[in-house]
Amino acid sequence: MARSISYITGSQLLSIKRRPNIAIIDVRDEERNYDGHIPGSLHYASGSFIDRISNLVQEVKGKDTLVFHCALSQVRGPSCARKFANYLEELKEDAGIKSILVLERGYNGWEAAGRPVCRCTDIPCKAETASN
Ligand SMILES: [Zn+2]
């Protein structure tokens, strides 16, 4: 039973990201350090994604919708989303995740559209996902 991965647009994400059951996962690598990020997003760099995938499962406990993105969401974002979906399928327990999404056009599209960005250097980002 392969999980399907769908795309979500920036405006769709903006309208649902206030919900407490959503986690946004940034899989960019070092760019996160000098570009901004989506407020409240988690950082799981694609380069070490597989090594940290079990941490990610723990960190998103209680969430049912995960939104992955990289800079453009063309390569790293979709491939990490797929790796995560495959990992969940191999897990014996149900992690409670109902949908795995990829943000269309990635962080660059999000920022170019003038949507809220955070430039903190906190790990993890403490900005509310809801902040606009
Ligand atoms: Zn931040």
Backbone and ligand atoms as CSV (ligand in chain L), in Angstrom:
chain,resi,resn,atom,element,x,y,z
A,1,MET,N,N,0.853,-1.188,0.000
A,1,MET,CA,C,0.000,0.000,0.000
A,1,MET,C,C,0.888,1.237,0.000
A,2,ALA,N,N,1.130,1.771,-1.169
A,2,ALA,CA,C,2.001,2.944,-1.255
A,2,ALA,C,C,1.220,4.207,-0.902
A,3,ARG,N,N,1.815,4.993,-0.075
A,3,ARG,CA,C,1.183,6.258,0.270
A,3,ARG,C,C,1.380,7.229,-0.869
A,4,SER,N,N,0.364,8.004,-1.128
A,4,SER,CA,C,0.538,8.988,-2.179
A,4,SER,C,C,1.012,10.298,-1.570
A,5,ILE,N,N,1.769,11.009,-2.345
A,5,ILE,CA,C,2.274,12.298,-1.909
A,5,ILE,C,C,1.670,13.337,-2.831
A,6,SER,N,N,1.003,14.325,-2.256
A,6,SER,CA,C,0.410,15.355,-3.110
A,6,SER,C,C,1.104,16.675,-2.880
A,7,TYR,N,N,0.823,17.592,-3.763
A,7,TYR,CA,C,1.386,18.933,-3.649
A,7,TYR,C,C,0.360,19.868,-3.029
A,8,ILE,N,N,0.873,20.870,-2.342
A,8,ILE,CA,C,0.017,21.890,-1.750
A,8,ILE,C,C,0.600,23.229,-2.206
A,9,THR,N,N,-0.254,24.179,-2.522
A,9,THR,CA,C,0.272,25.478,-2.944
A,9,THR,C,C,0.563,26.333,-1.707
A,10,GLY,N,N,1.327,27.399,-1.914
A,10,GLY,CA,C,1.629,28.306,-0.815
A,10,GLY,C,C,0.372,28.894,-0.201
A,11,SER,N,N,-0.610,29.265,-1.039
A,11,SER,CA,C,-1.803,29.878,-0.448
A,11,SER,C,C,-2.621,28.849,0.318
A,12,GLN,N,N,-2.632,27.609,-0.157
A,12,GLN,CA,C,-3.330,26.566,0.616
A,12,GLN,C,C,-2.633,26.352,1.959
A,13,LEU,N,N,-1.301,26.324,1.922
A,13,LEU,CA,C,-0.562,26.118,3.169
A,13,LEU,C,C,-0.809,27.275,4.132
A,14,LEU,N,N,-0.794,28.483,3.594
A,14,LEU,CA,C,-1.021,29.643,4.450
A,14,LEU,C,C,-2.376,29.547,5.146
A,15,SER,N,N,-3.372,29.006,4.451
A,15,SER,CA,C,-4.695,28.957,5.065
A,15,SER,C,C,-4.846,27.815,6.057
A,16,ILE,N,N,-3.999,26.793,5.988
A,16,ILE,CA,C,-4.169,25.690,6.958
A,16,ILE,C,C,-3.071,25.646,8.010
A,17,LYS,N,N,-2.018,26.457,7.868
A,17,LYS,CA,C,-0.878,26.251,8.757
A,17,LYS,C,C,-1.114,26.668,10.204
A,18,ARG,N,N,-2.255,27.324,10.478
A,18,ARG,CA,C,-2.587,27.631,11.863
A,18,ARG,C,C,-3.057,26.406,12.631
A,19,ARG,N,N,-3.437,25.382,11.909
A,19,ARG,CA,C,-3.942,24.198,12.600
A,19,ARG,C,C,-2.813,23.537,13.389
A,20,PRO,N,N,-3.140,23.063,14.595
A,20,PRO,CA,C,-2.086,22.473,15.432
A,20,PRO,C,C,-1.594,21.108,14.962
A,21,ASN,N,N,-2.311,20.512,14.011
A,21,ASN,CA,C,-1.942,19.152,13.600
A,21,ASN,C,C,-0.991,19.121,12.406
A,22,ILE,N,N,-0.426,20.285,12.052
A,22,ILE,CA,C,0.435,20.354,10.875
A,22,ILE,C,C,1.890,20.610,11.253
A,23,ALA,N,N,2.792,19.911,10.604
A,23,ALA,CA,C,4.215,20.206,10.774
A,23,ALA,C,C,4.798,20.509,9.395
A,24,ILE,N,N,5.635,21.552,9.343
A,24,ILE,CA,C,6.303,21.918,8.094
A,24,ILE,C,C,7.759,21.509,8.237
A,25,ILE,N,N,8.244,20.730,7.289
A,25,ILE,CA,C,9.607,20.212,7.381
A,25,ILE,C,C,10.459,20.743,6.235
A,26,ASP,N,N,11.433,21.540,6.622
A,26,ASP,CA,C,12.367,22.158,5.680
A,26,ASP,C,C,13.540,21.199,5.496
A,27,VAL,N,N,13.752,20.726,4.280
A,27,VAL,CA,C,14.859,19.791,4.049
A,27,VAL,C,C,15.999,20.445,3.263
A,28,ARG,N,N,16.012,21.786,3.222
A,28,ARG,CA,C,17.152,22.440,2.588
A,28,ARG,C,C,18.397,22.136,3.410
A,29,ASP,N,N,19.531,22.319,2.827
A,29,ASP,CA,C,20.766,22.050,3.554
A,29,ASP,C,C,21.266,23.362,4.150
A,30,GLU,N,N,22.475,23.795,3.803
A,30,GLU,CA,C,23.016,24.989,4.458
A,30,GLU,C,C,22.279,26.276,4.114
A,31,GLU,N,N,21.438,26.270,3.038
A,31,GLU,CA,C,20.740,27.518,2.688
A,31,GLU,C,C,19.888,28.043,3.830
A,32,ARG,N,N,19.404,27.140,4.675
A,32,ARG,CA,C,18.549,27.600,5.764
A,32,ARG,C,C,19.295,28.601,6.646
A,33,ASN,N,N,20.614,28.469,6.715
A,33,ASN,CA,C,21.382,29.355,7.588
A,33,ASN,C,C,21.464,30.790,7.084
A,34,TYR,N,N,21.388,30.986,5.782
A,34,TYR,CA,C,21.498,32.358,5.298
A,34,TYR,C,C,20.238,32.890,4.623
A,35,ASP,N,N,19.327,31.998,4.183
A,35,ASP,CA,C,18.020,32.473,3.757
A,35,ASP,C,C,17.116,32.377,4.982
A,36,GLY,N,N,15.931,32.943,4.899
A,36,GLY,CA,C,14.998,32.780,6.012
A,36,GLY,C,C,14.343,31.407,5.952
A,37,HIS,N,N,13.300,31.254,6.745
A,37,HIS,CA,C,12.556,29.990,6.744
A,37,HIS,C,C,11.098,30.272,7.065
A,38,ILE,N,N,10.257,29.300,6.809
A,38,ILE,CA,C,8.838,29.446,7.127
A,38,ILE,C,C,8.708,29.379,8.655
A,39,PRO,N,N,8.022,30.360,9.274
A,39,PRO,CA,C,7.936,30.388,10.739
A,39,PRO,C,C,7.471,29.051,11.327
A,40,GLY,N,N,8.207,28.577,12.298
A,40,GLY,CA,C,7.818,27.356,12.994
A,40,GLY,C,C,8.203,26.068,12.283
A,41,SER,N,N,8.857,26.182,11.119
A,41,SER,CA,C,9.201,24.954,10.385
A,41,SER,C,C,10.335,24.209,11.077
A,42,LEU,N,N,10.312,22.896,10.918
A,42,LEU,CA,C,11.377,22.049,11.467
A,42,LEU,C,C,12.460,21.933,10.408
A,43,HIS,N,N,13.702,21.711,10.839
A,43,HIS,CA,C,14.778,21.578,9.865
A,43,HIS,C,C,15.378,20.184,9.903
A,44,TYR,N,N,15.208,19.458,8.806
A,44,TYR,CA,C,15.822,18.136,8.649
A,44,TYR,C,C,16.525,18.142,7.302
A,45,ALA,N,N,17.786,18.535,7.297
A,45,ALA,CA,C,18.531,18.700,6.047
A,45,ALA,C,C,18.536,17.410,5.228
A,46,SER,N,N,18.392,17.565,3.924
A,46,SER,CA,C,18.314,16.377,3.064
A,46,SER,C,C,19.567,15.514,3.173
A,47,GLY,N,N,20.722,16.168,3.399
A,47,GLY,CA,C,21.987,15.432,3.462
A,47,GLY,C,C,22.050,14.422,4.593
A,48,SER,N,N,21.333,14.691,5.690
A,48,SER,CA,C,21.358,13.762,6.832
A,48,SER,C,C,19.959,13.248,7.135
A,49,PHE,N,N,19.059,13.382,6.158
A,49,PHE,CA,C,17.647,13.080,6.397
A,49,PHE,C,C,17.426,11.649,6.876
A,50,ILE,N,N,18.029,10.703,6.170
A,50,ILE,CA,C,17.811,9.295,6.515
A,50,ILE,C,C,18.331,8.982,7.920
A,51,ASP,N,N,19.474,9.583,8.279
A,51,ASP,CA,C,20.041,9.324,9.609
A,51,ASP,C,C,19.142,9.834,10.726
A,52,ARG,N,N,18.379,10.874,10.443
A,52,ARG,CA,C,17.580,11.499,11.498
A,52,ARG,C,C,16.090,11.194,11.370
A,53,ILE,N,N,15.752,10.256,10.481
A,53,ILE,CA,C,14.340,10.053,10.180
A,53,ILE,C,C,13.548,9.557,11.396
A,54,SER,N,N,14.184,8.770,12.275
A,54,SER,CA,C,13.431,8.302,13.440
A,54,SER,C,C,13.198,9.453,14.428
A,55,ASN,N,N,14.141,10.422,14.486
A,55,ASN,CA,C,13.915,11.617,15.313
A,55,ASN,C,C,12.714,12.396,14.789
A,56,LEU,N,N,12.638,12.473,13.461
A,56,LEU,CA,C,11.531,13.212,12.860
A,56,LEU,C,C,10.195,12.568,13.226
A,57,VAL,N,N,10.136,11.237,13.166
A,57,VAL,CA,C,8.892,10.550,13.534
A,57,VAL,C,C,8.505,10.922,14.967
A,58,GLN,N,N,9.503,10.961,15.871
A,58,GLN,CA,C,9.225,11.343,17.262
A,58,GLN,C,C,8.753,12.787,17.356
A,59,GLU,N,N,9.437,13.646,16.617
A,59,GLU,CA,C,9.148,15.071,16.737
A,59,GLU,C,C,7.756,15.438,16.225
A,60,VAL,N,N,7.248,14.686,15.273
A,60,VAL,CA,C,5.932,15.015,14.723
A,60,VAL,C,C,4.806,14.182,15.342
A,61,LYS,N,N,5.097,13.552,16.462
A,61,LYS,CA,C,4.033,12.801,17.152
A,61,LYS,C,C,2.863,13.736,17.439
A,62,GLY,N,N,1.668,13.282,17.141
A,62,GLY,CA,C,0.487,14.108,17.385
A,62,GLY,C,C,0.088,14.942,16.174
A,63,LYS,N,N,0.967,15.019,15.176
A,63,LYS,CA,C,0.618,15.738,13.943
A,63,LYS,C,C,0.060,14.715,12.960
A,64,ASP,N,N,-0.830,15.151,12.097
A,64,ASP,CA,C,-1.300,14.198,11.096
A,64,ASP,C,C,-1.054,14.657,9.657
A,65,THR,N,N,-0.536,15.870,9.518
A,65,THR,CA,C,-0.266,16.387,8.181
A,65,THR,C,C,1.151,16.944,8.153
A,66,LEU,N,N,1.964,16.417,7.256
A,66,LEU,CA,C,3.347,16.888,7.146
A,66,LEU,C,C,3.537,17.546,5.788
A,67,VAL,N,N,4.151,18.708,5.802
A,67,VAL,CA,C,4.407,19.427,4.554
A,67,VAL,C,C,5.920,19.565,4.386
A,68,PHE,N,N,6.454,18.925,3.363
A,68,PHE,CA,C,7.890,18.978,3.102
A,68,PHE,C,C,8.189,20.055,2.068
A,69,HIS,N,N,9.345,20.669,2.200
A,69,HIS,CA,C,9.771,21.581,1.143
A,69,HIS,C,C,11.283,21.723,1.175
A,70,CYS,N,N,11.853,22.105,0.014
A,70,CYS,CA,C,13.261,22.504,-0.025
A,70,CYS,C,C,13.266,23.889,-0.644
A,71,ALA,N,N,14.275,24.247,-1.421
A,71,ALA,CA,C,14.307,25.587,-2.000
A,71,ALA,C,C,13.257,25.735,-3.100
A,72,LEU,N,N,13.167,24.729,-3.974
A,72,LEU,CA,C,12.221,24.787,-5.090
A,72,LEU,C,C,11.200,23.650,-5.056
A,73,SER,N,N,11.417,22.721,-4.147
A,73,SER,CA,C,10.571,21.522,-4.028
A,73,SER,C,C,10.538,20.717,-5.318
A,74,GLN,N,N,11.681,20.660,-5.989
A,74,GLN,CA,C,11.738,19.844,-7.205
A,74,GLN,C,C,12.477,18.530,-6.967
A,75,VAL,N,N,13.511,18.550,-6.164
A,75,VAL,CA,C,14.288,17.329,-5.973
A,75,VAL,C,C,14.296,16.884,-4.507
A,76,ARG,N,N,14.914,17.684,-3.655
A,76,ARG,CA,C,15.097,17.240,-2.266
A,76,ARG,C,C,13.772,17.103,-1.514
A,77,GLY,N,N,12.876,18.076,-1.668
A,77,GLY,CA,C,11.587,18.033,-0.959
A,77,GLY,C,C,10.807,16.772,-1.278
A,78,PRO,N,N,10.495,16.539,-2.583
A,78,PRO,CA,C,9.742,15.334,-2.919
A,78,PRO,C,C,10.490,14.054,-2.562
A,79,SER,N,N,11.828,14.045,-2.688
A,79,SER,CA,C,12.513,12.782,-2.413
A,79,SER,C,C,12.522,12.489,-0.916
A,80,CYS,N,N,12.651,13.519,-0.071
A,80,CYS,CA,C,12.570,13.275,1.377
A,80,CYS,C,C,11.146,12.880,1.781
A,81,ALA,N,N,10.147,13.485,1.152
A,81,ALA,CA,C,8.759,13.112,1.450
A,81,ALA,C,C,8.547,11.636,1.119
A,82,ARG,N,N,9.098,11.205,-0.017
A,82,ARG,CA,C,8.970,9.804,-0.426
A,82,ARG,C,C,9.707,8.870,0.538
A,83,LYS,N,N,10.917,9.287,0.957
A,83,LYS,CA,C,11.666,8.463,1.914
A,83,LYS,C,C,10.896,8.337,3.225
A,84,PHE,N,N,10.285,9.432,3.635
A,84,PHE,CA,C,9.525,9.411,4.881
A,84,PHE,C,C,8.308,8.487,4.748
A,85,ALA,N,N,7.610,8.598,3.618
A,85,ALA,CA,C,6.435,7.742,3.384
A,85,ALA,C,C,6.845,6.267,3.394
A,86,ASN,N,N,7.973,5.963,2.761
A,86,ASN,CA,C,8.442,4.573,2.735
A,86,ASN,C,C,8.804,4.089,4.134
A,87,TYR,N,N,9.441,4.975,4.897
A,87,TYR,CA,C,9.830,4.626,6.261
A,87,TYR,C,C,8.587,4.321,7.103
A,88,LEU,N,N,7.557,5.147,6.951
A,88,LEU,CA,C,6.317,4.919,7.709
A,88,LEU,C,C,5.689,3.584,7.366
A,89,GLU,N,N,5.773,3.231,6.087
A,89,GLU,CA,C,5.190,1.952,5.681
A,89,GLU,C,C,5.888,0.785,6.340
A,90,GLU,N,N,7.185,0.942,6.607
A,90,GLU,CA,C,7.938,-0.150,7.220
A,90,GLU,C,C,7.765,-0.195,8.729
A,91,LEU,N,N,7.291,0.909,9.310
A,91,LEU,CA,C,7.076,0.931,10.754
A,91,LEU,C,C,5.934,-0.011,11.104
A,92,LYS,N,N,6.090,-0.704,12.206
A,92,LYS,CA,C,5.030,-1.623,12.611
A,92,LYS,C,C,3.845,-0.849,13.183
A,93,GLU,N,N,4.158,0.216,13.930
A,93,GLU,CA,C,3.064,0.961,14.558
A,93,GLU,C,C,2.538,2.058,13.632
A,94,ASP,N,N,1.327,2.460,13.880
A,94,ASP,CA,C,0.742,3.533,13.092
A,94,ASP,C,C,1.164,4.863,13.701
A,95,ALA,N,N,1.894,5.652,12.936
A,95,ALA,CA,C,2.391,6.926,13.443
A,95,ALA,C,C,1.305,8.003,13.422
A,96,GLY,N,N,0.142,7.678,12.893
A,96,GLY,CA,C,-0.975,8.623,12.925
A,96,GLY,C,C,-0.913,9.707,11.856
A,97,ILE,N,N,-0.021,9.525,10.894
A,97,ILE,CA,C,0.116,10.548,9.863
A,97,ILE,C,C,-0.800,10.237,8.690
A,98,LYS,N,N,-1.665,11.195,8.407
A,98,LYS,CA,C,-2.673,10.957,7.371
A,98,LYS,C,C,-2.254,11.502,6.025
A,99,SER,N,N,-1.585,12.655,6.023
A,99,SER,CA,C,-1.161,13.116,4.710
A,99,SER,C,C,0.244,13.669,4.684
A,100,ILE,N,N,0.907,13.361,3.598
A,100,ILE,CA,C,2.270,13.815,3.354
A,100,ILE,C,C,2.215,14.675,2.102
A,101,LEU,N,N,2.578,15.927,2.276
A,101,LEU,CA,C,2.444,16.898,1.196
A,101,LEU,C,C,3.792,17.532,0.884
A,102,VAL,N,N,3.883,18.098,-0.309
A,102,VAL,CA,C,5.081,18.840,-0.714
A,102,VAL,C,C,4.615,20.239,-1.106
A,103,LEU,N,N,5.299,21.229,-0.577
A,103,LEU,CA,C,4.955,22.615,-0.894
A,103,LEU,C,C,5.435,22.965,-2.303
A,104,GLU,N,N,4.487,23.284,-3.167
A,104,GLU,CA,C,4.825,23.679,-4.544
A,104,GLU,C,C,5.743,24.886,-4.548
A,105,ARG,N,N,6.747,24.888,-5.405
A,105,ARG,CA,C,7.694,25.987,-5.606
A,105,ARG,C,C,8.602,26.232,-4.396
A,106,GLY,N,N,8.447,25.426,-3.357
A,106,GLY,CA,C,9.389,25.467,-2.247
A,106,GLY,C,C,9.486,26.786,-1.501
A,107,TYR,N,N,10.558,26.891,-0.735
A,107,TYR,CA,C,10.753,28.107,0.060
A,107,TYR,C,C,10.906,29.331,-0.839
A,108,ASN,N,N,11.613,29.180,-1.951
A,108,ASN,CA,C,11.856,30.339,-2.818
A,108,ASN,C,C,10.544,30.904,-3.355
A,109,GLY,N,N,9.624,30.021,-3.727
A,109,GLY,CA,C,8.322,30.471,-4.212
A,109,GLY,C,C,7.515,31.108,-3.103
A,110,TRP,N,N,7.637,30.545,-1.924
A,110,TRP,CA,C,6.929,31.060,-0.744
A,110,TRP,C,C,7.389,32.487,-0.453
A,111,GLU,N,N,8.701,32.663,-0.431
A,111,GLU,CA,C,9.244,33.984,-0.111
A,111,GLU,C,C,8.937,34.988,-1.232
A,112,ALA,N,N,9.070,34.534,-2.491
A,112,ALA,CA,C,8.830,35.426,-3.630
A,112,ALA,C,C,7.388,35.916,-3.652
A,113,ALA,N,N,6.478,35.124,-3.108
A,113,ALA,CA,C,5.072,35.516,-3.080
A,113,ALA,C,C,4.777,36.448,-1.907
A,114,GLY,N,N,5.799,36.786,-1.139
A,114,GLY,CA,C,5.615,37.731,-0.035
A,114,GLY,C,C,4.970,37.120,1.193
A,115,ARG,N,N,5.034,35.798,1.313
A,115,ARG,CA,C,4.433,35.148,2.482
A,115,ARG,C,C,5.388,35.266,3.675
A,116,PRO,N,N,4.843,35.077,4.894
A,116,PRO,CA,C,5.648,35.300,6.095
A,116,PRO,C,C,6.903,34.429,6.186
A,117,VAL,N,N,8.021,35.068,6.512
A,117,VAL,CA,C,9.250,34.332,6.720
A,117,VAL,C,C,9.838,34.720,8.071
A,118,CYS,N,N,10.626,33.841,8.623
A,118,CYS,CA,C,11.267,34.068,9.915
A,118,CYS,C,C,12.766,34.010,9.653
A,119,ARG,N,N,13.522,34.883,10.309
A,119,ARG,CA,C,14.972,34.884,10.112
A,119,ARG,C,C,15.729,34.626,11.413
A,120,CYS,N,N,15.069,33.943,12.330
A,120,CYS,CA,C,15.736,33.662,13.597
A,120,CYS,C,C,16.841,32.624,13.366
A,121,THR,N,N,17.708,32.468,14.365
A,121,THR,CA,C,18.748,31.445,14.267
A,121,THR,C,C,18.516,30.383,15.340
A,122,ASP,N,N,17.298,30.373,15.903
A,122,ASP,CA,C,16.998,29.381,16.937
A,122,ASP,C,C,16.856,27.996,16.338
A,123,ILE,N,N,17.339,27.013,17.078
A,123,ILE,CA,C,17.140,25.616,16.676
A,123,ILE,C,C,16.486,24.902,17.847
A,124,PRO,N,N,15.255,24.469,17.782
A,124,PRO,CA,C,14.358,24.680,16.641
A,124,PRO,C,C,13.796,26.094,16.629
A,125,CYS,N,N,13.248,26.493,15.496
A,125,CYS,CA,C,12.597,27.795,15.375
A,125,CYS,C,C,11.430,27.827,16.352
A,126,LYS,N,N,11.405,28.872,17.176
A,126,LYS,CA,C,10.342,28.956,18.171
A,126,LYS,C,C,9.166,29.799,17.700
A,127,ALA,N,N,9.291,30.371,16.509
A,127,ALA,CA,C,8.175,31.175,16.005
A,127,ALA,C,C,6.950,30.283,15.875
A,128,GLU,N,N,5.816,30.842,16.182
A,128,GLU,CA,C,4.585,30.080,16.034
A,128,GLU,C,C,4.386,29.836,14.547
A,129,THR,N,N,3.964,28.635,14.225
A,129,THR,CA,C,3.636,28.349,12.823
A,129,THR,C,C,2.548,29.323,12.380
A,130,ALA,N,N,1.756,29.775,13.358
A,130,ALA,CA,C,0.621,30.642,13.053
A,130,ALA,C,C,1.015,32.090,12.819
A,131,SER,N,N,2.240,32.485,13.149
A,131,SER,CA,C,2.545,33.915,13.079
A,131,SER,C,C,2.585,34.395,11.638
A,132,ASN,N,N,2.049,35.543,11.421
A,132,ASN,CA,C,1.992,36.091,10.063
A,132,ASN,C,C,2.719,37.400,10.006
L,1,ZN,ZN,ZN,12.532,31.031,12.998
